[in-house]
Amino acid sequence: MRYGVIGTGWIAKSFIEGARMLCSPEFSAIYSRTEESGCKFAAENGIEKVYTDINEFAKGDFDAVYIASPNRLHFEQSKLMLENGKHIICEKPITVEPEELEELQALAKEKGLIYIEAIMYMFNPAKDLLKDAIQKIGRVTSVHFDFSQLSSKYPAYLRGELPNIFNPALATGCLMDLGIYCVYPALDLFGLPQKITVCAHFMESGADGSGNTGLLYNDKLVNLTYSKLGQDRLGSQIFGDEGTITIESISKLINMKLVDSKGNVTEIIGDVAKEKIMGYEAQAFEKFIADPNDPYYETVKERALQVSKVMKEIREISGIKFN
């Protein structure tokens, strides 16, 4: 599979490394707004061709594109790539608005192309281990999923700078960056809620720095917490009336354990390198391209749209706006 890459950040590098672990990709082109950053990234990652013109890049000699640009650019860049016959795996959030996602899913279907969101949870084999473990803890009564990670860009923000992640004009903020990792497993494991309650804490830039979302079901409450202003040390938990599941990282599903009602601990899965987990994304992407009728592809598309709609509802309730 020949790939083009949009974006030169650390996440693009991790995706490349992960894809090379589990697949046999050829990363042949990189698009960057500046030649300097593009050439540096290309040299570090064994990429031959550098583009600074997005339209020329779209015509490049490759089959698929991995998009890791700012959120605000995902829709227009994805649309351009699809119009030029490229399969797409786009970093989360795949689009800002669910209506944009519906439009691009329809365009991809019309052109016979694969278009998916690069979200670790949906392609991680540990997801099935988690689902099996949930069957062993009795009736699930409450859930707490947390992804709180102190941003490496926060010191720059405190110095008066405006990093992309804290700039609402780029459709970023804590919910879009970290909260989505909590929304995905909530909807995948428990379905759509009957009611949503939300609180958000806003920074002076207008971005949400942290938030709390409650998903109310008939038989349980799923509480989602996320922050870019502090570091979680306890992880996530699923509480059943016959046991508890602890999850060190809800985004990576690593170091998961089942604790039964007597306190006995059973390991579900240990640590796994993030690059390998991202490699599962590339592996599934290439599988869908080889077999577009794979039924899991429809599940992936449906879940992405569900998450996008719930994310929009959370933003509307909490007052998150992108200017």
Order of alpha helices (4+ residues) and beta strands (2+ residues): beta-alpha-beta-alpha-beta-alpha-beta-alpha-beta-alpha-beta-alpha-alpha-beta-alpha-alpha-beta-beta-beta-beta-beta-beta-beta-alpha-alpha
